Amino acid sequence: MGRRMILLLLASAFVPAQALSDEKGDLDQLQGDWRKVQFELSGTPGDIDQQPSLRIRDGKVVTLQNGKEVAGVELTLKLDPTTSPKLLDVALPDGQTLEGIYKLEEGRWTICLHTDPGVKNRPTTFESRQTAN
């Protein structure tokens, strides 16, 4: 994602490669490979075929292209499942953080992220809105 996405909201939905257990904590439930099934950027649906899948291991996220890990980009997840909506912080390799919210429902992981690193403007709803330039 380039800097051109400043102040845009990103909403994505992922499904796991295997079923989730209700007995596990949220981070444990996220372990494994996820494929994107819906993607919106600034209120406009994105091309799913152009979006990589994700692999989550021990709170670390790597992207997958054709089932193989893309080297050089590893993100770190920090979750707070005690709030409503649940909070998600994604630490970028350069140390900056993207703030977001998430939910896990029926094997679907939905996230909404503010895509401007370092800006304290966490989304409060799961919607991707058109923004003014």
C-alpha positions as CSV (number, residue, x, y, z in Angstrom):
1,M,0.0,0.0,0.0
2,G,1.4,3.3,-1.0
3,R,1.3,6.7,0.7
4,R,-1.5,7.7,-1.7
5,M,-3.9,5.9,0.6
6,I,-3.6,8.4,3.4
7,L,-6.8,9.0,5.3
8,L,-8.6,6.1,3.5
9,L,-10.4,3.3,5.3
10,L,-9.7,-0.2,4.3
11,A,-12.2,-2.9,5.0
12,S,-11.5,-6.6,4.3
13,A,-13.0,-9.9,5.1
14,F,-11.0,-13.1,5.3
15,V,-11.9,-16.7,5.7
16,P,-9.5,-19.3,7.2
17,A,-8.1,-22.4,5.5
18,Q,-9.5,-24.4,8.4
19,A,-12.3,-24.1,11.0
20,L,-12.0,-21.9,14.1
21,S,-12.6,-23.1,17.6
22,D,-14.7,-21.1,20.0
23,E,-12.6,-22.2,22.9
24,K,-9.4,-20.5,21.7
25,G,-8.5,-16.8,22.2
26,D,-8.7,-14.5,19.2
27,L,-5.0,-14.6,18.4
28,D,-5.0,-18.4,18.6
29,Q,-8.0,-18.5,16.3
30,L,-6.2,-16.3,13.7
31,Q,-3.2,-18.7,13.4
32,G,-2.9,-20.1,9.9
33,D,-3.5,-19.1,6.3
34,W,-6.3,-16.7,5.4
35,R,-7.7,-15.8,2.0
36,K,-9.4,-12.5,1.2
37,V,-13.1,-12.8,0.2
38,Q,-14.1,-9.2,0.2
39,F,-12.1,-5.9,0.0
40,E,-13.1,-2.3,-0.1
41,L,-10.9,0.8,-0.2
42,S,-12.5,4.2,0.3
43,G,-16.0,2.9,-0.4
44,T,-15.0,1.1,-3.6
45,P,-14.8,-2.7,-3.9
46,G,-11.3,-3.9,-4.7
47,D,-10.1,-6.6,-7.0
48,I,-9.9,-9.8,-4.9
49,D,-7.6,-11.5,-7.5
50,Q,-5.0,-8.7,-6.9
51,Q,-5.0,-9.1,-3.1
52,P,-2.6,-11.4,-1.4
53,S,-3.6,-14.0,1.2
54,L,-2.2,-13.8,4.7
55,R,-0.3,-16.2,7.0
56,I,-0.5,-15.6,10.8
57,R,1.9,-17.2,13.2
58,D,2.5,-16.1,16.8
59,G,1.1,-12.6,16.2
60,K,3.2,-12.1,13.0
61,V,1.6,-11.6,9.6
62,V,3.2,-12.3,6.3
63,T,1.6,-12.0,2.8
64,L,1.3,-15.0,0.5
65,Q,1.4,-14.9,-3.3
66,N,0.5,-18.2,-4.9
67,G,0.8,-19.9,-1.6
68,K,4.4,-18.8,-0.9
69,E,5.5,-16.2,1.7
70,V,6.6,-12.9,0.3
71,A,10.0,-12.1,1.8
72,G,10.8,-8.8,3.5
73,V,7.4,-7.7,4.8
74,E,6.4,-8.9,8.3
75,L,3.7,-7.2,10.3
76,T,2.9,-7.6,14.0
77,L,-0.7,-7.9,15.3
78,K,-1.8,-6.6,18.7
79,L,-5.3,-7.4,19.6
80,D,-7.6,-6.1,22.4
81,P,-10.7,-8.4,22.4
82,T,-12.1,-6.9,25.6
83,T,-13.6,-3.8,23.8
84,S,-16.6,-3.4,21.5
85,P,-15.7,-3.3,18.7
86,K,-12.5,-5.3,19.3
87,L,-9.3,-3.3,18.7
88,L,-6.5,-4.2,16.3
89,D,-3.1,-2.5,15.9
90,V,-0.8,-3.5,13.0
91,A,2.8,-2.7,13.5
92,L,4.6,-2.0,10.3
93,P,8.3,-2.9,9.7
94,D,9.3,0.7,10.0
95,G,7.8,0.9,13.6
96,Q,4.7,2.8,12.7
97,T,1.2,1.5,13.6
98,L,-2.1,1.2,11.7
99,E,-5.1,1.4,14.0
100,G,-8.2,-0.7,13.4
101,I,-11.0,-2.8,14.6
102,Y,-11.9,-6.4,14.0
103,K,-14.4,-9.1,14.6
104,L,-14.4,-12.9,14.3
105,E,-17.7,-14.4,13.4
106,E,-18.6,-17.9,12.0
107,G,-15.1,-18.4,10.5
108,R,-14.8,-14.9,9.1
109,W,-12.3,-12.3,10.2
110,T,-13.4,-8.8,9.3
111,I,-11.0,-5.9,9.8
112,C,-11.3,-2.2,9.2
113,L,-8.1,-0.2,9.3
114,H,-7.2,3.5,9.1
115,T,-4.4,3.4,6.5
116,D,-2.4,6.4,7.5
117,P,0.4,5.1,9.8
118,G,0.8,7.0,13.1
119,V,-2.5,9.0,12.8
120,K,-4.7,8.4,15.9
121,N,-8.1,8.0,14.1
122,R,-9.2,4.4,14.8
123,P,-12.4,3.4,12.9
124,T,-15.5,2.8,15.1
125,T,-17.7,1.0,12.6
126,F,-17.1,-1.6,9.9
127,E,-17.5,0.5,6.8
128,S,-15.3,1.9,4.1
129,R,-16.3,5.5,3.3
130,Q,-15.4,7.7,0.4
131,T,-13.1,10.5,1.7
132,A,-12.5,14.0,0.4
133,N,-9.2,14.6,-1.3
